[in-house]
């Protein structure tokens, strides 16, 4: 589990080297501005995972939008029926 500390922006500004050292050791720092979360300094491996997660969630969201499109639903249903009738051969091994 990643350890996280929380600091005010002024403290972060004055302690950036320590915050970067912490990130290199696997610890995140949440930076507050006016008592509200504003930014985070995280280990680079966590940032890479974050970017991947965002990409996957964006693609899932796009898939859900497409899956609600009546034309897409009708086309998928029609294709499935053609597969069931043997008009389209679906080979998972290909």
N, C-alpha and C positions, 0 to 999 in steps of 0.2 A: 504494500500500500504506500502510495506516495505521500510524503509529509508535506504540508503546506503551512506557510506562515503568512500572516497578514500585516501589512505595514502601510502607513500613510505615505502619500506621494513625496512629501518633503523628506521623510526618513529614507525612502527608496533612492531619492536623488543623492543623498549624502552617503549611501551605503551600496551603491551600484556594484562595486567590485565584490563585496560579500554576497550580494544577491546572485551574481553570475557564478561565483564559486559554489553556492548552494545548488544552483541549477545543474552544474557539472557533476555534483554529487547525488543528483536524483531528487532534489527538493524543489518544490514550486513556491513562488512568492506571489500572493495576491496583493495588488496595489490599489489602495483606496484614494479617491479624490472626493473631498467633502463628505467623508464617511460612507461613500458608496463605491462598490467595486468598479474599477476603471480599466484595469489591465492585469495581465499575469505574465510572469517570467517563469517559463517551464523548461525542463530538460528537453533538448532537441528531439529525442526519441518520442517524447509525449506529443510534441508539436507535429511530428510526422504522422503519428496515429490520429491526432485531431484532424489534420487535413484529409486523411483517408476516410475517416468517419464522416466528415462533411460531404465529401464527394459521393460516398455511398448513400447517405441520406438524401442528397439532391437527386440522385438517380432513382431511388425508391419513390420519392415524391413525384418525379416525372412519370414513372411507371403507373402510379396510382391515378394521376390525371388522365393518362392515356386510357387506362382500364375503365374509366367512366364514360369515355366517348362512345356514343351509341353506334357509330359507324365501325369503330374498331371492334366493339363487342359483336356486332353482326358478322363482320368478316371472320373473326376467330370462330364463332359458332358455325358458320358455313364451312370453314376449313375443317373443323372437327367432324362435322357430319360427313364430309367427303372422305376423310380418313376412315371413319367408321364403315362407310360403304365400300371401302377398298379402292376408291378412285385416286387416292393419294397414298403412296407408300411412305410411311414414316419409319426410318431406320435409325434408331439411337446409336447404333454401332458405327455408322458412317461418319 
